[in-house]
């Protein structure tokens, strides 16, 4: 095999390897097939007080049943960001989640939107004390704000 041909093959293999690695690391941009609760009503969550019809506690529950909301903060490359979280609790388990996006720029909007579209499948039906989200739909930083809001909600629901 001649040297120029060998160099061309090496360059070709290296290019394919780099492109494959970059594609595997890139965030996905799938559009949700249906509208999530986070995008309904303009993405706005309700107030932070438990609703009166849901506030009766059950047997051995640590937290009062109800709907609670809080804003969690996290740091992104663009600075301080905020994400709104609303959880409906029953028997210490998450029955529903609603995310309110508060983007400060287009990149944050993209990641918070992806987070909002994927969070329900990861937490609905789980005990609130077991929630510790690290990455949802390619968004890892928004998870920090979500976890911060969950801690605030736990305090409200005691």
Legacy VTK file of the C-alpha trace (Angstrom):
# vtk DataFile Version 3.0
C-alpha trace
ASCII
DATASET POLYDATA
POINTS 158 float
0.000 0.000 0.000
1.406 3.385 -0.932
1.972 6.111 1.653
-0.544 8.657 0.229
-3.266 5.965 0.121
-2.450 4.861 3.675
-2.654 8.466 4.906
-6.007 8.934 3.179
-7.375 5.803 4.877
-6.145 6.940 8.293
-7.665 10.385 7.821
-10.949 8.821 6.685
-11.129 6.477 9.690
-10.227 9.297 12.082
-12.949 11.533 10.596
-15.600 8.832 10.955
-14.493 8.186 14.526
-14.669 11.872 15.480
-18.067 12.355 13.815
-19.445 9.267 15.579
-18.169 10.466 18.952
-19.581 13.962 18.457
-22.964 12.578 17.394
-23.130 10.342 20.470
-22.433 13.293 22.776
-24.845 15.721 21.134
-28.166 16.343 22.900
-31.257 14.948 21.240
-33.804 17.347 19.855
-36.895 15.178 19.696
-40.123 17.094 19.813
-42.641 15.648 22.257
-45.425 13.775 20.464
-48.070 15.201 22.781
-48.300 18.365 24.817
-46.930 17.829 28.322
-48.439 19.423 31.415
-45.423 21.727 31.526
-46.344 23.275 28.199
-50.043 23.655 28.847
-51.349 27.063 29.934
-48.167 28.707 28.713
-46.059 26.553 31.033
-47.317 28.324 34.153
-47.708 26.433 37.420
-50.212 27.331 40.103
-49.448 28.850 43.502
-47.387 27.146 46.216
-50.118 26.410 48.739
-51.668 22.979 49.032
-55.132 22.759 47.551
-57.843 22.399 50.160
-59.403 19.332 48.581
-56.097 17.435 48.634
-54.669 18.421 52.011
-55.955 15.527 54.120
-53.081 13.259 55.119
-53.172 9.467 54.915
-52.175 6.794 57.459
-48.387 6.564 57.714
-47.531 9.366 55.287
-44.695 11.709 56.142
-46.043 14.465 53.891
-49.523 15.980 53.596
-51.357 15.191 50.399
-51.782 18.181 48.123
-50.321 20.186 45.290
-47.170 22.163 46.046
-44.873 24.332 43.970
-41.483 25.957 44.281
-38.831 27.545 42.087
-35.466 25.828 42.055
-32.251 27.521 41.000
-29.131 26.213 39.334
-26.040 27.578 37.635
-25.555 27.185 33.891
-22.774 28.500 31.650
-25.052 31.537 31.129
-25.398 32.250 34.855
-28.124 31.673 37.442
-31.251 29.934 36.078
-34.640 29.124 37.601
-37.105 26.322 36.934
-40.586 26.071 38.446
-41.754 22.721 39.810
-45.272 21.746 40.834
-45.862 18.323 42.404
-49.110 16.668 43.386
-48.508 14.320 46.328
-50.697 11.515 47.649
-49.434 9.050 50.239
-45.889 10.428 49.868
-45.901 9.504 46.165
-45.782 11.874 43.209
-49.093 11.729 41.342
-48.358 14.511 38.843
-45.635 16.977 37.922
-45.758 20.290 36.097
-42.630 22.191 35.094
-42.673 25.945 34.497
-39.783 27.040 32.334
-38.075 30.349 33.116
-35.447 30.573 30.364
-33.025 33.454 30.214
-31.800 32.578 26.708
-32.631 30.235 23.789
-30.227 27.521 24.960
-31.773 27.420 28.438
-35.242 27.363 26.870
-34.269 24.320 24.806
-32.871 22.353 27.747
-35.649 23.286 30.178
-38.209 22.307 27.528
-36.559 18.935 26.994
-36.417 18.422 30.760
-40.110 19.301 31.107
-41.097 16.832 28.400
-39.224 13.925 29.992
-39.507 14.343 33.765
-42.970 12.832 34.342
-41.943 9.391 33.110
-39.076 9.345 35.604
-40.835 10.467 38.792
-44.609 9.912 38.680
-45.487 7.050 41.025
-42.254 7.342 43.032
-41.902 8.254 46.691
-40.884 11.901 47.060
-38.017 10.916 49.380
-36.549 8.742 46.610
-36.386 11.543 44.036
-32.881 12.553 43.001
-32.922 13.409 39.338
-29.553 13.692 37.608
-30.290 13.932 33.876
-33.527 14.055 31.893
-33.768 14.119 28.088
-30.206 15.396 27.701
-30.576 18.137 30.296
-28.355 17.620 33.320
-28.118 21.149 34.747
-31.883 21.687 34.973
-31.976 18.640 37.263
-30.128 20.629 39.921
-32.871 23.247 39.948
-35.521 20.526 40.023
-33.883 18.826 43.027
-33.636 22.205 44.796
-37.376 22.799 44.254
-38.224 19.278 45.492
-36.425 19.997 48.786
-38.484 23.173 49.189
-41.679 21.246 48.418
-40.809 18.623 51.042
-40.558 21.401 53.624
-43.929 22.829 52.571
-45.638 19.415 52.721
-44.463 18.409 56.226
LINES 1 159
158 0 1 2 3 4 5 6 7 8 9 10 11 12 13 14 15 16 17 18 19 20 21 22 23 24 25 26 27 28 29 30 31 32 33 34 35 36 37 38 39 40 41 42 43 44 45 46 47 48 49 50 51 52 53 54 55 56 57 58 59 60 61 62 63 64 65 66 67 68 69 70 71 72 73 74 75 76 77 78 79 80 81 82 83 84 85 86 87 88 89 90 91 92 93 94 95 96 97 98 99 100 101 102 103 104 105 106 107 108 109 110 111 112 113 114 115 116 117 118 119 120 121 122 123 124 125 126 127 128 129 130 131 132 133 134 135 136 137 138 139 140 141 142 143 144 145 146 147 148 149 150 151 152 153 154 155 156 157
